[in-house]
Amino acid sequence: MKGSVQMLKIAKGRISYPAVIGAVLFMIVQVIATLNLPSLTSNIVNNGVATGDISYIWKIGFEMIGFSLLSVVAAFGNVFLAARSSQQLGKNLRSDIYKKVINFSNDEFDKVETSSLITRTTNDVVQIQNVAMMALRMMIMAPIMLIGASFLAYTKSHELTWIFVVSIPVLLIFIGLIMAFAIPLFRAMQTKTDRINLVFREGLTGVRVIRAFRQDKFEQDRFEDANQDYTHNAIKVNTIVALAYPVMTLIMSGTNVAIVWFGGQLISSQTMQVGNMIAFMTYAMQVLMSFMMLAMVFAFIPRAAASASRIQEVLSIEPKITDPDKAATLPATTEHSLEFDHVNYRYQSAEQLALADIDFKAHSGQTVAIIGGTGSGKTTLVNLIPRFYDIESGAVKLDGKDVRQLKLADLHQAVSFVPQTATLFTGTIRENMQFGNEHATDDEIWHALEIARSTDFVKEEGGLDAHVEQGGGNFSGGQRQRLAIARALVKQASAYVFDDSFSALDFKTDAQLRAELRQDKQIQQSVVVIVAQRIATVADADLILVLDNGKLVGKGTHAELKANNEVYQEIMKSQLREEDQL
């Protein structure tokens, strides 16, 4: 019951109501036309064949052809509208899930596995589509057919209706047993599909690591376990469903034998006509088929209900980071600033602060560098600028405006961000470069590539129309990083944030790139934030922030920190020692 409510909730507003009404009307016409055929057959046998009235046989025969054609047309109309409605529902569901997921903050992404999201968008939606199709076909047909055929069977011979008293309970008991075994297995199918997708995805994304550590056999065995588990479950489900058909056939055949046996006795005693017995037999089959159709629908509902609750789980996640009710607008100015005003941040459900009392201010033309050990909070700090996470207290201000007061679209437009992992998208280099600025000209793109020290290898690849494979797989790590930097530079922004984006570059390229950033007029109108591991990368910054366990333990220029800051001195010593050893 709960599952059905969930499915109706999901379908609301995502399915075409006129198409559903049309499908229902077509189905009613189809059932009425189908129910008329046995009665007409009965009339032909009783009034035409028995009396030898050829003209009557022709008359009723044409009526039967008319009803048959009407049934075919109505069935076509129903199938067309049912298919269209269910596909529309699937399309809208996939779109809504994608829209929802694409607007998730980092916290929401932590709640649902990526592989599970893929299963929910594909496999789960297909289950909903299938049940929607069945609902608009069988779920409408079965009750109308059941009531109509039962009534008409009674009108043909009320003496034989007692056969239903035996056959229907037998059928219901069998259907009940089937469902009792099948439903838990149907429910399990989705979680087992999830597991296969998870293992498969991990195997594909981590294939180099698996080979490097010679864990091929282990990962194959892990996938085999998930695959076997799914297969065994699927075999059980299909065996149970397959078993249903011969048993159904047996019950139907037994019902037919009983009708012929007892109907023959009524005919011999002249209390029943032959045509009525033939019609009664057909109506009996329609009654039993209706029960069978309902059973099929009810067998699929649990799986679809499980899918519906999984989809609803995603759709009901309310992003914590949303647009404010009354959004402020960023001032149209060439003078930009970035300020952290005593910022505290804590991860979800964490006891300790991840960032404590972060306080600094920077303006146009300044470069802010952030340095610190692993886990010191460098990435967390820069993730607060585009509001990937929300702070606990204090304020993050861009151009004098609290980022929480801005529309997310406006904020993301004003911040150009290069994450730790350089992600490129399938297409051309030009399409990737226009990701932040769709109106960027070729000259602007080449200029950004020049700053990012990327022009040489882009020309070698074939220029801006060169193909980029999935994830940028046809480029090296350093090339991908430089292309990601260039893409950020194409975009005009108040702040450019580079989250450890120079790590894959050699010292020379790193130095050249930073020198180019300092010389570019457009970039010098903005605030540049660089997260780095190397002292050499941060040394020429206007303001260096030293982080240690989420605390700001140092702030100043290279010379100031070199003289006064212990943590900075330790970082310097460790890197010098490393270089000495080389």
LUMPA-352982 format. One record per atom (N, C-alpha, C): x, y, z. Coordinates in steps of 0.1 Angstrom, whole numbers, plus 5000, padded with zeros to 4 digits. Layout:
XYZ;...
# end
This chain:
500849885000;500050005000;500950135000;501950125009;502850245010;503550264997;503950154991;504650154978;503850214967;502550184967;501650234957;501450394959;501350434971;501250574974;502550644969;503650584972;504950634968;505050654952;504550554945;504550564931;503550664925;502450684932;501450784928;502050924930;502850934941;503451064945;504551094934;505250994930;506251014920;505651054906;504550984903;503851014890;503251154889;502851204901;502051334901;502851444895;502251504885;502851614878;503851574868;504251444867;505251404857;504651324846;503351294847;502651214837;501551294831;501251274818;500251354811;498851304815;498051384822;496751334826;495751314814;495751404803;494951374792;495251234785;496551204784;496951074778;496550964787;496550974800;496050874809;494550854807;493850964807;492350954805;492050884792;492850924781;492650864768;492850714768;493950674775;494350534776;493250454783;492650514794;491550454801;490350434792;489950544785;488750534776;488950434765;490050424759;490350324749;490250184754;490750164767;490750034773;489349994776;488450084780;487050054783;486350014770;486650084759;486050044746;486549904742;487849884744;488449744740;487749634748;487649654761;487049554770;485549524766;484849634764;483349614760;483249544747;484149584737;484149514724;484549364726;485449334734;485949194736;484849114743;484149174753;483149104760;481949074752;481649154741;480549124732;480749004723;481948974721;482248864711;481748724715;481948684728;481348544732;479848544731;479148654734;477748654733;477248644719;477948714710;477648704695;477948554690;479048494695;479348354691;478148264696;477648284708;476548214714;475348224705;475048354701;473848374692;473948304679;475148304673;475348234660;475048084661;475648024672;475447884675;473947854678;473347934687;472047904691;470947934680;471048054674;470048094665;470348084650;471648064647;471948054633;472347904629;473347854636;473747714632;472647614635;472047624647;471047524652;469847524642;469447644637;468247664628;468647664613;469947674610;470347674596;470047804589;469947914597;469648044592;470948114587;471248104574;472548154569;472548304569;471448374566;471448524566;471748574580;471248504591;471448544605;472948524608;473548414603;474948384606;475848504600;475448534587;476248644580;476048774588;474848804592;474548934599;475448944612;475348834620;476048834633;477548834631;477948754620;479348754616;479948884613;479248974606;479649104603;479749194616;478849164625;478849234638;480149204645;480449064645;481649024652;482949084646;482949094632;484049154626;484149304630;483049374631;482949514635;483549534649;483049444659;483549454672;485049414673;485449314665;486849284665;487749394661;487349464650;488149574645;488149694655;486949714661;486849814672;487849784683;487849654687;488749614698;490249634694;490649604681;491949624676;492349774677;491449864671;491750004671;491850064685;490950014694;491050064708;492250014715;492649894712;493949834718;495149914713;495149944700;496250024695;496350164702;495150234703;495050364709;495550354724;495150244731;495550234745;497050204746;497550114738;498950084739;499850214735;499450284725;500150404721;500150504732;499050534738;498950634749;499650584762;499450454765;500150404777;501650404775;502150364763;503550374761;504150514762;503350604756;503750744756;503750804770;502750774778;502650824791;503750774800;504050634799;505050574807;506450624804;506750644790;508050694786;508150844790;507150924790;507151064794;507451064809;506850974817;507050974831;508550944834;509150844826;510550804828;511450924824;511150994813;511951104809;511951214819;510751244825;510651354835;511351314848;511251184851;511951144864;513451154862;513951104851;515451114849;515851264849;515051344843;515451494842;515451554857;514351514864;514251574878;515351514887;515751394886;516851334894;518151404890;518351424877;519651484873;519651634878;518551704876;518551844881;518751854896;518151754903;518351754918;519851724922;520351624915;521751584918;522751684915;522551754903;523551854898;523551974908;522551994916;522552104925;522852064940;523251934941;523651884954;524951964959;525051984972;526352034977;527151914980;528451934984;529351824987;528751734998;528051795008;527451725019;526451625014;525551665004;524551574999;525151464991;526251494984;526851384976;527451274985;527751314997;528351215007;527251115011;525951155010;524851065015;524550955006;524650974992;524250874983;525450834974;525750714972;526850664964;526650704949;527650734942;527550774928;526950654920;527450534922;526950414915;525450394918;525050414930;523650404934;522850504927;523350624925;522650734918;522450694903;523450624897;523350584883;522250474882;522250384892;521250274892;519850334893;519750434902;518350494904;517950574892;518850634885;518450704873;518150614861;518650494861;518450404849;517550294853;518050194860;517250074863;516050104871;516050184881;514950214890;513850284882;514250374873;513250444865;512550354855;513350254850;512750154840;511650074848;511950044860;510949964868;509650044869;509750174872;508550264874;507850264860;508650284849;508050294836;507250164833;507850044836;507149914833;505849904840;505849944853;504649934861;503650034856;504050154852;503150254847;502450204834;503250134826;502750074813;501649964817;502049884826;501149774830;499949824837;500049934845;498849994851;497850044841;498450104831;497550164820;496950064811;497549944811;497049834803;496249734812;496949654819;496349534827;495549584839;496049684846;495349724858;494049784855;493849844844;492549894840;491649784834;492349704825;491649594818;491049484828;491949444837;491649324846;490349344854;490149454862;488949474870;487649484861;487749564850;486549574841;486249444835;487249374830;487049234824;486449144834;487049144847;486549054857;485049074860;484749194863;483249224866;482349194854;482749244842;481949224830;481749074827;482849004826;482848864823;482048774833;482248804846;481548734856;480048754855;479648884852;478148914851;477548844839;478348844827;477848784815;477848634816;478848584823;478848434825;477648394832;477248464843;476048434851;474848444842;474748544833;473548554825;473448434815;474548374811;474548264802;474148134809;474648114821;474347994829;474648014843;473548044851;473848064866;474147934872;473647814866;473947684872;475447654872;476247704862;477647664861;478547764869;477947874874;478847964881;479447914893;478947804899;479547744911;480947694908;481247664895;482647624891;483647734896;483247854894;484147964899;484447964914;483447914921;483647904936;484847804939;485147714931;486247624933;487547674926;487447714913;488647754905;489247884910;488447984913;488948114917;489748104931;489248044941;490048024954;491347954952;491247844943;492547764940;493547854933;493047934924;493948034917;494548134926;493648194935;494148294945;495148234955;494948114959;495848054969;497248034962;497147994949;498447974942;499148104939;498348204935;498948344933;499548394946;498848374957;499348414970;500748354974;500848224971;502048144973;503248204965;502848224952;503848274942;504448414947;503448504951;503848634955;504648634968;504248544977;504948534990;506448504988;506748424978;508148384975;508848484966;508048544957;508648624946;508948774951;508048824959;508148974963;509449004970;509848924980;511148964987;512348954977;512248864967;513348844957;513348964948;512149014944;511949124935;512549254942;512249264955;512849384962;514349374963;514849254964;516349244965;517049274952;516349264941;517049284928;517749424927;517149524932;517649664930;518949684938;518949634951;520149654959;521349564953;520949454947;522049364941;522549434928;521649504921;522049574909;523049684913;522649754924;523549864930;524949814933;524949694939;526249634943;527149604931;526549544920;527249514908;527849644902;526949754901;527349874896;528549934904;528449924917;529449984926;530849914923;530849784924;532049704922;532649734908;531749734898;532149754884;532749894882;532149994888;532650134887;533950144894;534150084906;535350094913;536450024905;536149914899;537149844891;537549924879;536649984872;536950064860;537850194864;537350264874;538050384878;539450354884;539550244891;540850214897;541650104891;541450094877;542049974870;543549984871;544150104870;545650114871;546150074884;545450114895;545950084908;545849934910;544749874906;544549724907;545649654900;546049694888;547149624881;548449654888;548649774893;549949804899;550149724912;549049694919;549149614932;548849464929;548749434917;548449294913;547249234920;546149314921;544949274927;543849234917;544349204905;543349164894;542449054899;543048944904;542348824908;541348864919;541748944929;540948984941;539749054936;539949154927;538849234922;537849154913;538449064905;537648974897;536748884905;537348834916;536548754926;535448834932;535748964936;534749054942;533649074933;533949104920;532849124910;532048994908;532848884907;532148754905;531148724916;531548754929;530648744940;529348824938;529548944935;528349034933;527548984921;528148944911;527548894898;526748764901;527448674909;526748544912;525548574921;525648664931;524548694940;523348744932;523648834923;522548894914;521948784906;522848694899;522348594890;521448494898;521948444909;521148344917;519748404921;519748534925;518448594928;517548604916;518148644904;517348654892;516848514887;517648414889;517248274885;516048234894;516148254907;515048224916;513748294912;513848424909;512648504906;512048454893;512948434883;512448384870;511848244870;512448164879;511948024880;510548024886;510348114896;509048124903;507948174893;508348284886;507448344876;507148244865;508248164860;508048074849;507147954854;507247914867;506447814873;504947844873;504647974873;503348024874;502547984862;503147994850;502447974837;501847834836;502647724837;502047594836;500947564846;501147614859;500147594869;498847674865;498947794860;497847874855;497147794844;497947744835;497347664824;496547544829;497147474839;496547354845;495147394851;495147514859;493847554865;492847594854;493247654844;492347694833;491847574826;492747484823;492347354816;491347274824;491647274837;490747204847;489347264847;489347404847;488047484846;487247444833;487947444822;487347414809;486747274809;487547174815;487047034815;485747034824;485747104835;484547104844;483347164837;483647274829;482547344822;481947254811;482847184804;482347094793;481646974799;482146924810;481546804817;480146834822;480046944830;478746974836;477847044826;478447124817;477647184806;477047084797;477846974794;477246864786;476046804792;476146784805;474946724812;473746814812;473946954813;472847044812;472247054798;473147034787;472747034773;471846914771;472346794776;471646664774;470246674781;470146744792;468846754798;468046874793;468646934782;467947044775;467647174784;468447184794;468347304802;469347414798;470247384789;471247484784;471547464769;471647574762;472047564748;473547554746;473947494734;475347474732;476147604731;475547704724;476147834723;476447904736;475547884745;475647944759;476847884766;477047744764;478147684770;479447734765;479547754751;480747804745;481047944750;480048024751;480148164756;480648164771;480048074779;480348064793;481848024795;482247934786;483647884787;484648004784;484248084774;485148204770;485148304782;483948324787;483848424799;484648374811;484648244813;485348184824;486848204822;487348184810;488748214807;489148354809;488148444805;488448594807;488548624822;487648564830;487648584845;489048544851;489448424847;490748364852;491948444847;491848494834;492948574829;493048704836;491848764840;491848884847;492648874860;492348764868;493048734880;494548724878;494848654866;496248634863;496948764860;496248854853;496848984850;497049064862;496049064871;496149134884;497349084892;497548954892;498648884899;499948934893;500048944880;501348994874;501649134878;500549214878;500749354882;501249364896;500549284905;500949294919;502349224922;502749144913;504049084914;505149184911;504849274901;505849374898;505849494906;504649524913;504549644921;505549654932;505849544940;506849554951;508249604946;508649544934;509949584929;509949734925;508849774918;508649914914;508550004926;507849954937;507650034949;509050054956;509849954956;511249964961;512050074953;511850064940;512450164931;511950304934;510550314935;509950444938;510450504951;510650424961;511150474974;512550524973;513350444965;514750484962;514850614955;514050634945;514050754937;513550874946;512450844953;511950954962;512950994973;513750894977;514850924987;515751034981;516051024968;516951124962;516251254960;514951244955;514151364952;513851444965;513751374976;513351444989;514551504996;515751474992;516951534998;516851684995;516751765005;516651905004;518051965005;518652024995;519952084996;520052195007;521052185016;521152275026;521552415021;522352405010;522852535004;521952574993;521152674995;520152724986;520252874984;519552934974;519553074972;518753144984;519253264988;518553334999;517153384994;516253415003;514953464999;515053604992;515853684998;516153814992;517653824989;517953794976;519353794972;519953924970;521153944974;521854064971;522554054957;522954164951;523654154939;525054214940;526054154933;527454194934;527554334927;528254424932;528454554926;529254544913;528854624903;529554624890;530854704891;531854644895;533154724898;534354644893;535454714890;536654654887;537554634899;537154684910;537854664923;537254554930;537954444931;537354324938;538054294951;537354224960;537954194973;537454054978;538253994986;537853864992;538253875007;537253845015;537453855030;536853735037;537653685046;537253585056;537153655070;535953665075;535753745088;535553645099;536653605106;536553515117;535653395114;536053315104;535253205099;535553075107;534453015111;534552875117;533752785108;534252665106;533552565098;533752425105;532552345105;532652215110;531952115100;532552005098;531951905089;530751845096;529751795088;528551735093;528851635105;528151665116;528151575128;529551565134;530551645130;531851645136;531851715149;532651665158;532751735171;533651855171;534751845164;535751945164;535652035151;535952155152;535952245140;537052205130;536652205117;537652175107;538452305104;537852415105;538452545104;538052635115;539052695122;538752785134;539352925132;538453025133;538853165133;539753205122;539353175110;540053215098;539753365094;540753445094;540553585093;541653645084;541253695072;542153775063;541353855053;541953945046;541354025036;542354045025;541854035012;542654055000;541854134990;542554214982;541854294972;542454274958;541954344948;542354334934;543854334933;544454254925;545854254922;546654174932;546054124943;546754054953;546653904951;547653834954;547653684954;547753634968;546753554972;546753494985;547153344983;548153304990;548553164990;548253095003;547852975002;547552895014;548452775014;549152755025;550052645026;549852575040;550152445041;550052375053;550152225050;550252145061;550452005060;549151935054;549251805051;548151735047;547051725058;545851755054;544751755064;544651885072;545351985068;545352115076;544152195073;543452165062;542152235059;542252335047;543352315039;543552415028;542352405018;542052285013;540952265004;539652305009;539452265022;538152305029;537952455029;539052525031;538952675032;538552735018;539152685007;538852744994;537452694989;537052584994;535652534991;534552624997;534952705006;533952795013;533752915004;534652944995;534553064987;533353054977;533252944969;532152924960;530952864967;530952854980;529952804989;529552654986;530652574984;530452434983;529952374996;530452445007;530052415021;529552545027;528752535037;528352655044;529052665058;529452785061;530252805074;529352795086;529952775098;529152775110;528952915116;530052995116;529953135121;530953215114;530853345115;531653445108;531053475094;531853515085;531353555072;532453545061;532153485049;532953485038;532453595028;533253695025;532753805017;533453815004;532653834993;533253854980;532753994976;533654084972;533354224968;532454294979;532754264992;531954325003;530654255006;530254154998;528954095000;529153955006;528353915016;528453785022;527953685012;528753575009;528453484999;527053415001;526553415014;525253355017;524153435013;524453565010;523353665006;523253664990;524153594983;524153594969;523453474963;522853494951;522353374944;523553284940;523253154941;524453064938;524953084924;524053104915;524453124900;525353244899;524953354906;525753484906;527153454912;527153384923;528353364931;529353274922;528753164916;529653074908;530053144895;529353244891;529753324879;530953414883;530953454895;531953554900;533253484905;533153354907;534353274912;534753174901;536053184897;536553084888;537352984896;536952854895;537552764905;538252644897;539452614901;540152494896;540352394907;539552284907;539652184918;541052114917;541252034928;542451954929;542551854917;541451784914;541451694903;541051764890;541951764880;541551834867;540551744859;539351794858;538351724850;538051784837;538251714826;537851754813;536751674808;535951734798;534751664793;534951624779;534251524775;534351474761;533851584752;534651604741;534351704731;535651754725;535651884722;536851954717;537452034728;538752084725;539352174735;538552304736;538052354724;537352474724;536052464733;535352354732;534152334740;534452334755;535652274758;536052264772;536452404777;537052484768;537452614772;536252714774;535252684766;534052774767;533052734778;533552644787;532652594798;532252704807;533252794810;532952904819;532453024812;532753034799;532353154791;531953104777;530753084775;530253024762;530453124750;530653254753;530853344742;532353374740;533253304746;534653334745;535153314730;535853404726;536453404712;537653314712;538053274700;539253194698;540553274703;540553404701;541653484706;541753474721;540653494728;540553484743;541053354748;540553244741;540953114745;542453094743;543053134732;544453124729;545253204740;544753314743;545353394754;545453324767;544353264771;544253184783;545253064783;545252994771;546152884769;547652924770;547953044765;549253104766;549653124780;548753184788;549053204802;549353074809;548552974806;548552844812;549652754806;550552814798;551652734791;551152614784;550052624776;549452514770;549452514755;549852634749;549752654734;550552544726;551652514731;552552414723;551852284721;551452224732;550852084730;549452094724;548752204726;547352214720;547552224704;548552294700;548852304685;549252174680;550052104687;550551964683;549351874682;548351884691;547151794690;546251834679;546351954673;545551984662;544752114665;545052194675;544452324678;543152304686;542352404685;541152414694;540152304691;540152254678;539252154674;539652014678;540852004684;541351874688;540351804698;540251674696;539251594704;539851564718;538951584728;539251544742;538451424746;539151314750;538451194753;537851204767;537051104771;536451104784;537451134795;537151234803;538051264815;539451324810;539551354797;540851404792;541951294792;541551174789;542451054790;543551064779;543351144768;544451154758;545451264761;545451314773;546451414778;547051364791;548351414793;549051374805;548451454817;548751414829;548251474841;548551624842;549851664838;550251804837;549551884827;549251814815;548551884804;547051904808;546451804815;545051824819;544951934829;545951944838;545952044848;546052184842;546952204832;547152334825;545852364817;545252274811;543952294804;542852344814;542852274825;541852314835;542052464840;543352494842;543752634846;543352734835;543652694822;543252784811;541752804810;540952694812;539552704812;539052804823;539652804835;539352894845;539653044841;540753054834;541153194830;540353254819;539753164811;538853214800;537653294806;537253254818;536153314825;536553444832;535753544831;536053664838;535453664852;536253674862;535753654876;536353754885;535653764897;536153844908;537353784915;537253644916;538253574923;538653444915;539953424913;540453294907;541053204918;540453084919;540852994930;541552874924;542752854927;543552734922;543852644934;543052534935;543252444946;544252334943;545452364947;546652274945;546652234930;546452334921;546352314907;547752314900;548852344907;550152344901;550952224905;550352124912;551052014918;551651924907;551051914895;551551824885;552551894875;552852024878;553752104870;555152104875;556152104866;557452114871;557752254876;558852274883;559152404889;559152514879;559752494867;559952594857;558552634852;557752544848;556352574843;555552644854;555652594866;554952654877;555352804878;556652834878;557152974880;556653054868;556753004856;556353074844;554853114844;554053014848;552653034849;552253144859;552853134870;552553234881;552953374876;554153384869;554653514864;553653564854;553053474845;552053524835;550853574842;550453504853;549253544860;549453694866;550653714870;550953854876;550953964866;551353924853;551454024843;550154054836;549153964837;547953974829;547054084836;546654184827;545854294832;544454254838;543754164831;542454114835;542554044849;543553954850;543653874862;544053964874;544854064871;545354154881;544154244887;543054254880;541854324885;541154234896;541554104896;540854014905;541753974917;541153894926;541953834937;542253694932;543553654934;544053524930;544353444943;543753324945;543953234956;544553114952;545753084957;546552954953;546752864966;546252744965;546552644975;547752564969;548852554977;550052484973;550652404984;551552314979;552352224988;553752274989;554152344978;555552384977;555852524981;556852554988;557252684992;557452774980;558152714970;558452784957;557252844951;556052774952;554852824946;554252944953;554452954966;553753054974;554753174978;555953154975;556953254980;556753394975;556253414963;556053554958;554653604960;553853534968;552453574970;552453704979;551453784978;551353904986;550953875000;550153765002;549753725015;549753575016;550453515025;550553375027;549853335040;548953245039;548253195051;548753055054;549253035066;549752905071;548752835079;548352715075;547252645082;547952525089;547452495101;547852375109;546652325117;546252205113;545052145120;543852235120;543552305109;542352395107;542552525114;543652555119;543852685126;544852775117;544652905117;545452995110;546653035119;547752965117;548952985126;549953085121;549653135109;550653235103;549953315092;550353445091;549753525080;550753635077;551153645064;552153755061;552853715048;553953785045;554753765033;555753655036;556353605026;557353495027;558453535037;558953665035;560053715044;559653715058;558453765061;557953775075;557753635081;557153545073;556953415079;558253335081;559153355071;560453285072;561153325085;560953455089;561653505101;560953465114;559653465113;558853455126;558053335128;557653255117;556653145119;557253005119;557052935130;557752805132;557252705122;555852695120;555252605111;555852625097;555852745092;556352785079;557852745078;558552765088;560052735089;560252585087;559352505094;559452355094;559152305080;558152365073;557752335059;558952355050;559552475052;560752515044;561952415046;562152385059;563252295062;563052155056;561852105057;561551975052;561751965037;561352075030;561452075015;562952105011;563652175019;565052195016;565852065017;565451995028;566151865031;565851765019;564551775014;564251685003;565051714991;565151854988;565951894977;567451864978;567951874991;569351834993;569651694990;568651614993;568851464991;568851424976;568251514968;568151484954;569551494947;
# end
